[in-house]
Structures are given as structure tokens and as C-alpha cells.
Amino acid sequence: MDLYNRQKSLNLKIPDSVAVIGVGGVGSWVALNLALVGVKKLILVDHDTIEPHNLNRTPFKISNINMPKVLSIAEIIYERRQDIEIYPIQKKFEDLNEYEQNLLKQCDVIVDCRDTTNPPLPSDLQPKQVITAGYDGF
């Protein structure tokens, strides 16, 4: 079964691997939609757990409350796509170890959806295609 047959004629440039840093109100949708368009590998970074007030703006479910956001969005993605590699990392970006930082460096694109961009991403990630996305002025 070819899930992406209809979009082949669009000549989209779908990256093979993407890191999403922060999978809350913006990043959860970014991660889900990247998976749905055919990204083959996702690195998901977020230290937080789901709280009831997250449910009004995210794809998370009531059953996900108190679960880590990275594991919950991975579960939601796997319900729709089993042919994707997902690496959920339940840490703040600033606390990543060397192995986890190298996973990010190997990605084609990095989408920064943290609540704040302070501290900024390190300069060694700058050669990557970095996209910063958020809401509420942060």
C-alpha cells in the first residue's frame, strides 16, 4: 500500500529526518503532520508531561494526562503510521547528552517549538535548516 501515491505528483521535498524540540501546543501538531506527510524519522524532545489544560490545543487525549508528551505524541503517530522511526527524548533541550545531541545533528531539519528560544540553539546546529515556531509571543 502506497500511502503517498497522491502527493507524488506535487514534487514535494519531504525531509527524511526531522527533530522537533518541544511537542506542546505547536510542536505536537508539527510532529504529527510531519509524520503524516511521510517523514521517515522523527526525534522528539520535551521534558514535560500532559496536563488537562493542554487538551484544548493539542492532539493529546484524556487518557494521555500525566504521561510524557514525547511518548504520547509518538503513540498517536504510531496509530496512523507504523513505518516511521521515532526517538522520544524526555529531557529539556539543554540537558541532552552527547549521543542525543548527535541524533539532532544528523537530522535534515530541526523545528524549535520550545516555550522560549532562550537559550538559543547552539551554533553547531545552525548549518541545519532550523525553523522556530511558537505562539503567544515567545
C-alpha positions in Angstrom: 0.0 0.0 0.0 1.4 3.4 -1.0 0.1 6.0 1.4 1.8 8.8 -0.5 0.9 8.0 -4.1 -1.4 11.0 -4.5 1.2 13.5 -3.4 4.0 12.2 -5.7 2.8 14.5 -8.5 3.3 17.5 -6.2 7.1 17.0 -6.2 7.3 17.9 -2.5 10.7 17.9 -0.9 9.9 15.8 2.2 12.9 15.6 4.5 13.9 12.1 5.7 14.6 13.1 9.3 13.3 15.9 11.4 13.9 16.9 15.1 11.0 18.6 16.9 12.1 20.3 20.1 9.1 21.0 22.2 6.0 18.9 21.5 3.3 21.0 23.2 0.7 23.3 21.6 2.6 23.8 18.4 5.2 21.0 18.3 2.7 18.2 18.8 0.9 19.2 15.6 4.2 19.8 13.8 5.3 16.3 14.7 2.0 14.6 13.8 1.8 16.4 10.4 5.4 15.7 9.6 4.7 12.0 10.1 1.6 12.2 8.0 3.3 13.7 5.0 6.0 11.0 5.0 9.0 12.0 7.2 10.7 8.7 7.9 12.5 9.6 11.2 11.4 11.9 14.0 13.5 12.9 17.0 11.1 14.4 19.6 12.5 16.3 22.6 10.4 17.6 25.5 10.7 17.2 29.3 7.1 17.9 30.2 4.0 15.7 30.9 0.5 16.3 29.7 -1.8 18.3 31.9 -5.6 18.8 31.5 -5.1 22.4 30.2 -3.0 21.0 27.3 -6.0 19.2 25.8 -7.8 22.2 24.3 -5.0 22.9 21.8 -3.2 19.6 21.1 -4.0 16.2 19.6 -3.5 14.6 23.1 -6.3 12.6 24.7 -7.7 12.5 28.2 -6.1 9.1 28.6 -2.7 10.8 28.0 -2.9 13.1 31.1 0.2 12.7 33.3 2.1 10.9 30.5 5.3 12.3 28.9 4.4 14.4 25.9 7.1 12.8 23.7 5.7 9.3 24.4 2.1 10.4 24.0 2.6 12.0 20.6 4.7 9.0 19.5 1.8 6.8 20.4 -0.6 9.0 18.5 1.7 8.9 15.4 2.1 5.2 15.6 -1.7 4.8 15.5 -1.6 6.3 12.0 1.9 5.2 10.7 3.8 2.2 11.7 6.6 2.8 9.1 8.3 5.6 10.9 11.2 5.7 13.3 10.5 7.8 16.4 13.1 8.7 19.0 11.3 10.3 22.0 13.7 12.0 24.4 12.0 13.2 27.7 14.5 15.9 28.6 15.0 19.6 28.3 17.0 20.5 25.2 19.7 22.0 27.4 20.1 18.6 29.2 20.7 16.4 26.2 23.8 14.2 26.4 26.3 13.9 23.5 24.6 10.9 21.9 21.2 12.7 21.9 22.8 15.9 20.5 24.4 13.9 17.7 20.9 12.5 16.8 19.8 16.1 16.3 22.9 16.9 14.2 22.0 14.0 11.9 18.6 15.4 11.1 17.8 17.2 7.9 15.6 19.8 9.6 15.2 21.0 13.2 12.0 22.6 14.3 12.3 24.6 17.5 8.9 24.7 19.2 10.1 25.4 22.8 8.2 27.8 25.0 11.2 30.1 24.8 14.2 30.3 22.5 16.5 31.3 25.3 19.0 29.8 25.4 19.2 29.8 21.6 20.1 26.6 19.7 23.9 26.0 19.7 25.9 27.4 16.7 26.8 23.9 15.6 23.2 23.3 14.7 23.0 26.5 12.6 24.1 24.9 9.3 20.9 22.8 9.6 17.6 24.1 8.3 16.2 25.4 11.6 12.6 26.6 11.9 11.4 28.3 15.0 7.7 28.1 15.6 5.5 29.2 18.6 2.6 31.2 19.8 1.9 33.8 22.5 4.8 35.9 21.5 7.6 33.5 22.6 
